[in-house]
Amino acid sequence: LEFRRVLFRSSIPELVIRTIRDRRSHQLDARSAQFSYYSMLALAPLLILIIASVAQLPLDNVLESFLRAIKAGLPDNVVRLINRQIEDIQQHSTWMLMFVALVLLSVAGSRVFLTLGAGLDAAYGVEQRRRFLRASGVALALTFGVFVLLLVAMVLLVVGPMVAEFLLGRIDAPWLHVLLSTGVRWGVACGFMRIATSVVYWLVPSVKLPWYWIWPGSLFATVGWIVAMQGMRLYIE
């Protein structure tokens, strides 16, 4: 209620000033750094488990399609680094390695969402948070939910162009050709981000929020992610 009152009764400059002040008082910079650290820690075990899972799928060129998709948003040297890591994992993957990756992903991934929960609770002014076991259970479920969602997105990166090619062969429309030839991979990536952020904003905070409070933030996060990725790519190149 306080958040709603501040939002609708404040001018835009007042809202910006209060946002900056609350960001400092809640130490959101430190929480963001903690979130980045655990995200990087979870990246390697996530890659190991993704590659092991993709090997069991009855589809070809899933990893190749995934690399083509991330090439649109990441610098070439980063894409080459990820490609080398994927090749190395494929050559040295063992059951013990996958077990260790599962444990590390469970720990690091849970810490990612616990950090998000602490930051969101601070932003909403929630004093009474969930009990640790319940919060950890939600964080662990979200970790593997994102893992499954990423697998689905990788499959769509292969199936989507197939469907687009099928439609283009039967429908003679130049605008549709431009849309399907350039927008499938971006559509899958943005859809993945939009669903993931919406679920996070809905489940992670200790307070229940109506959906109309969630979708503007998830849309802003998705657009911000695209702008940040493209900005980083241009900066590094």
C-alpha positions as CSV (number, residue, x, y, z in Angstrom):
1,L,0.0,0.0,0.0
2,E,2.8,2.4,0.8
3,F,4.5,1.5,-2.5
4,R,1.3,2.2,-4.4
5,R,0.7,5.5,-2.5
6,V,4.3,6.7,-3.3
7,L,4.0,5.7,-6.9
8,F,0.7,7.5,-7.7
9,R,1.2,10.6,-5.4
10,S,4.7,11.5,-6.4
11,S,6.0,13.4,-9.3
12,I,8.5,11.8,-11.6
13,P,11.5,13.7,-10.1
14,E,10.4,12.8,-6.6
15,L,10.0,9.1,-7.6
16,V,13.5,9.1,-9.2
17,I,15.1,10.7,-6.1
18,R,13.3,8.3,-3.7
19,T,14.3,5.3,-5.9
20,I,18.0,6.3,-5.8
21,R,17.9,6.9,-2.0
22,D,16.1,3.6,-1.3
23,R,18.5,1.8,-3.6
24,R,21.4,3.0,-1.4
25,S,19.7,2.4,1.9
26,H,18.8,-1.2,1.0
27,Q,22.4,-1.8,-0.3
28,L,21.1,-3.0,-3.7
29,D,24.5,-2.5,-5.3
30,A,26.0,-5.1,-3.0
31,R,23.1,-7.4,-3.6
32,S,23.5,-7.0,-7.3
33,A,27.2,-7.9,-7.0
34,Q,26.3,-11.0,-4.9
35,F,23.7,-12.0,-7.5
36,S,26.3,-11.7,-10.3
37,Y,28.9,-13.7,-8.4
38,Y,26.5,-16.7,-7.8
39,S,25.2,-16.4,-11.4
40,M,28.8,-16.8,-12.7
41,L,29.4,-19.7,-10.3
42,A,26.3,-21.5,-11.5
43,L,27.2,-21.0,-15.2
44,A,29.7,-23.9,-15.5
45,P,27.6,-26.6,-13.9
46,L,24.6,-25.3,-15.8
47,L,26.5,-25.8,-19.1
48,I,27.6,-29.3,-18.1
49,L,24.0,-30.4,-17.3
50,I,22.6,-28.7,-20.4
51,I,25.1,-30.4,-22.7
52,A,24.4,-33.8,-21.0
53,S,20.6,-33.3,-21.4
54,V,20.9,-32.1,-25.0
55,A,22.8,-35.3,-25.9
56,Q,19.6,-37.3,-25.0
57,L,17.3,-35.2,-27.1
58,P,16.1,-36.7,-30.5
59,L,17.1,-33.6,-32.3
60,D,20.3,-32.5,-34.2
61,N,22.1,-29.2,-34.1
62,V,20.6,-28.0,-30.8
63,L,23.9,-26.7,-29.5
64,E,24.8,-25.2,-32.8
65,S,21.5,-23.3,-33.0
66,F,22.0,-22.2,-29.4
67,L,25.4,-20.8,-30.3
68,R,24.0,-18.9,-33.3
69,A,21.4,-17.4,-31.1
70,I,23.8,-16.1,-28.4
71,K,26.1,-14.8,-31.1
72,A,23.4,-12.2,-31.8
73,G,23.8,-10.8,-28.3
74,L,27.3,-11.6,-27.2
75,P,30.7,-10.5,-28.5
76,D,32.5,-12.9,-30.8
77,N,35.3,-13.7,-28.3
78,V,32.8,-14.5,-25.6
79,V,31.0,-16.8,-28.0
80,R,34.3,-18.5,-28.9
81,L,35.1,-19.0,-25.2
82,I,31.6,-20.6,-24.6
83,N,32.1,-22.8,-27.7
84,R,35.5,-24.0,-26.4
85,Q,34.0,-24.8,-23.0
86,I,31.2,-26.8,-24.7
87,E,33.7,-28.8,-26.8
88,D,35.8,-29.5,-23.7
89,I,32.8,-30.6,-21.7
90,Q,31.7,-32.9,-24.5
91,Q,35.1,-34.5,-24.6
92,H,35.5,-35.0,-20.8
93,S,32.0,-35.5,-19.5
94,T,31.6,-38.3,-16.9
95,W,28.9,-39.3,-14.5
96,M,31.0,-38.0,-11.6
97,L,31.4,-34.6,-13.3
98,M,27.6,-34.4,-13.9
99,F,26.9,-35.3,-10.2
100,V,29.3,-32.6,-9.0
101,A,27.7,-30.2,-11.5
102,L,24.2,-31.0,-10.1
103,V,25.4,-30.3,-6.6
104,L,27.1,-27.0,-7.5
105,L,24.1,-25.9,-9.6
106,S,21.8,-26.7,-6.6
107,V,23.9,-24.6,-4.3
108,A,24.8,-21.7,-6.5
109,G,21.4,-21.5,-8.2
110,S,19.6,-21.5,-4.9
111,R,21.8,-18.7,-3.7
112,V,21.0,-16.7,-6.9
113,F,17.3,-16.8,-6.0
114,L,17.8,-16.3,-2.3
115,T,19.8,-13.1,-3.1
116,L,17.0,-12.0,-5.4
117,G,14.4,-12.6,-2.7
118,A,16.4,-10.6,-0.1
119,G,16.7,-7.7,-2.6
120,L,13.0,-7.7,-3.6
121,D,11.9,-8.0,0.0
122,A,14.1,-5.0,0.9
123,A,12.6,-3.1,-2.0
124,Y,9.1,-3.9,-0.9
125,G,9.8,-3.1,2.7
126,V,9.0,-6.6,3.9
127,E,10.3,-7.2,7.4
128,Q,8.9,-10.7,8.1
129,R,10.5,-12.9,5.5
130,R,9.8,-16.6,4.7
131,R,11.5,-19.2,6.9
132,F,14.8,-20.3,5.5
133,L,13.8,-23.9,4.6
134,R,10.8,-22.7,2.7
135,A,12.7,-20.0,0.9
136,S,15.5,-22.5,0.1
137,G,12.9,-24.9,-1.3
138,V,11.4,-22.2,-3.6
139,A,14.9,-21.2,-4.7
140,L,15.8,-24.8,-5.5
141,A,12.6,-25.3,-7.5
142,L,13.2,-22.1,-9.4
143,T,16.8,-23.2,-10.2
144,F,15.7,-26.4,-11.9
145,G,12.6,-24.6,-13.4
146,V,14.9,-22.3,-15.2
147,F,17.0,-25.2,-16.3
148,V,14.0,-26.9,-17.9
149,L,12.8,-23.7,-19.4
150,L,16.3,-23.2,-21.0
151,L,16.1,-26.7,-22.5
152,V,12.7,-25.9,-23.9
153,A,14.0,-22.6,-25.4
154,M,16.9,-24.5,-27.0
155,V,14.5,-26.9,-28.6
156,L,12.4,-24.1,-29.9
157,L,15.5,-22.5,-31.4
158,V,15.7,-25.6,-33.6
159,V,12.0,-26.2,-34.2
160,G,11.1,-22.6,-34.7
161,P,13.2,-22.1,-37.9
162,M,11.8,-25.4,-39.2
163,V,8.2,-24.1,-38.7
164,A,9.2,-20.7,-40.2
165,E,10.7,-22.4,-43.3
166,F,7.5,-24.5,-43.6
167,L,5.3,-21.4,-43.5
168,L,7.5,-19.4,-45.9
169,G,7.3,-22.2,-48.4
170,R,3.5,-22.0,-48.5
171,I,2.8,-18.3,-47.9
172,D,4.0,-15.6,-50.3
173,A,4.2,-12.5,-48.1
174,P,7.4,-10.4,-48.0
175,W,6.7,-9.0,-44.6
176,L,6.2,-12.5,-43.2
177,H,9.5,-13.6,-44.7
178,V,11.3,-10.7,-43.0
179,L,9.6,-11.3,-39.7
180,L,10.2,-15.1,-39.5
181,S,13.7,-15.0,-40.9
182,T,15.0,-12.5,-38.4
183,G,12.7,-12.6,-35.5
184,V,12.5,-16.3,-34.5
185,R,15.6,-16.5,-32.3
186,W,15.0,-13.1,-30.8
187,G,11.4,-14.1,-30.1
188,V,12.5,-17.2,-28.3
189,A,15.2,-15.4,-26.3
190,C,12.8,-12.6,-25.2
191,G,10.0,-15.0,-24.4
192,F,12.4,-17.0,-22.2
193,M,13.4,-13.9,-20.4
194,R,9.9,-12.6,-20.0
195,I,8.6,-15.9,-18.6
196,A,11.6,-16.3,-16.3
197,T,11.4,-12.8,-14.8
198,S,7.6,-12.9,-14.4
199,V,7.8,-16.1,-12.4
200,V,10.7,-14.7,-10.3
201,Y,8.8,-11.6,-9.5
202,W,5.7,-13.6,-8.6
203,L,7.3,-16.4,-6.5
204,V,10.5,-15.0,-5.0
205,P,9.3,-12.1,-2.8
206,S,7.8,-12.9,0.6
207,V,4.7,-10.9,-0.3
208,K,2.1,-11.9,-2.9
209,L,1.6,-9.4,-5.7
210,P,-1.2,-9.1,-8.3
211,W,-0.2,-9.9,-11.8
212,Y,-0.8,-6.3,-13.1
213,W,2.1,-5.2,-10.8
214,I,4.4,-7.9,-12.2
215,W,4.2,-7.7,-16.0
216,P,5.5,-4.1,-16.4
217,G,8.6,-5.0,-14.3
218,S,9.2,-8.2,-16.3
219,L,8.8,-6.2,-19.6
220,F,11.3,-3.6,-18.3
221,A,13.7,-6.3,-17.3
222,T,13.5,-8.0,-20.7
223,V,14.1,-4.8,-22.6
224,G,16.8,-3.8,-20.2
225,W,18.5,-7.2,-20.7
226,I,18.5,-6.7,-24.5
227,V,19.9,-3.2,-24.2
228,A,22.6,-4.2,-21.7
229,M,23.6,-7.2,-23.9
230,Q,23.9,-5.2,-27.0
231,G,25.7,-2.4,-25.2
232,M,28.2,-4.9,-23.7
233,R,28.8,-6.4,-27.2
234,L,29.5,-3.0,-28.8
235,Y,31.7,-1.9,-25.9
236,I,33.9,-5.1,-26.0
237,E,34.1,-5.1,-29.8
